[in-house]
Amino acid sequence: MHEYSIAYDIYTTARRAALDNSANEVKCVCVDVGKMAMVNPEQVEFLFNIIIEDDPLFAGARLSCREIETRTRCSCGYEGSERFVCPGCGKLPEVVAGMEIVVTNIEIEVGEE
């Protein structure tokens, strides 16, 4: 159930950024989730919604998860999506995208001063 700790980390990251920028409200938190991150984005979204329930700063906020395709690269020059065996030379390619979980954007509302 590591989805809970991921959802909580997303919440604390967004909350810290919102408070640092004097936000009145968090509207949306956008997250990139790699297909190889071993995370269920729907579960993260569900848990995020439970975590924010009692926080008025997040009233009406939503979590938007975007799945990132796996991209690999090999020393032979191959670049593509093959994860296990390089089709060019047979070596194990390096994963360069698709394992990340990254907060990419936080939409906030800031009041007039």
N, C-alpha and C positions, 0 to 999 in steps of 0.2 A: 504494500500500500504506500509506495513512495510518491504516488500522485498527490497525497495530502501535503507532504513537505514541499513539493514543487508548487502547489497552489498557494501554500502559505508564504513561500519565498516570493512569488509573484505579487501577492498582496502587500507584503512588507516593502518591497521595492517600489511599488506604485504609491503606497502611502507616504513613504519617505520623500519621494520626488514631489508629490502633491504638496506636502507640508513645507518643503524647501522652497516651493514656488508660490506660497500663500494661496493655495487653491481653496475654493469653497465647496467644490464638488469634483469627483472623478467620474467621467462619463464612459470611457472605454480604455481598456488595457489591451494592446496588441502584442501577441507573442508568436514567434516562429518556433515550431517544434519539428525537429528532424525526424524522418521516418525510422531512423535507426536509434532514436533516443530511448526506445523501450518504454514509451509513455502513451497512455490512452488520452488523447486531447479532450474527449467528451467527459471523461472522469475528472480531469483537471478542472474543466469548466464547471461541472457540478459541484465539486468541493470548493472552488473559489466562491461560488454563489452562496454556499453555506457559511464560509468564513466571513464574508462581507455583510451578512444579514444585520448585525447589530452595530455597524459602523455608519453613522449618518453621512460621513464624507463620501461613502460609496453607494448612497441611495440611488438606485436606478442604473448603476454602473454595469457594464457587461465586459466579458472577456472574449476576445476574438483571437482564435488560434488559426495559424496558417501552417499547413504541412510543407516541409522542405524536402524535396527529393534528394536522394543520395547521389553524391558526385565523388568520383575517385580519380586518382592520378597515379601513374607508375613511372619509375625511373627510365623506362624505355621510351617514354613520350606519350603513352596512352592516356587519354582523358575521357571519362564516360561514367557509366553507372554500374559497371560490373564490380561487385563487392568482394568476391572471393578469389577469382583467378583472372589475371590480366590476359585478355585475348591476344595481346601482342607477343608476350614473352613467357607467360605462365606463372609469373611471380605473384605474390600477394600485393595488390595495389593499396595505396594509402587513401583513407577516407578523408576528403577535404570539406565535405558538407553533408549534412543529414543526420548528425549526432547531437546537434545543439538544441538548447532550450533558451531562448533569448527574448527578453522584453524589448520590443523594437519601438514602441510608441505608447505614450500615455496622454489621452485627451482629458484636459481638466478645464474647469470653469473658474475664473478668477474674478472676484468682485471689484467694483469700482472703489477707489480710495479717495 
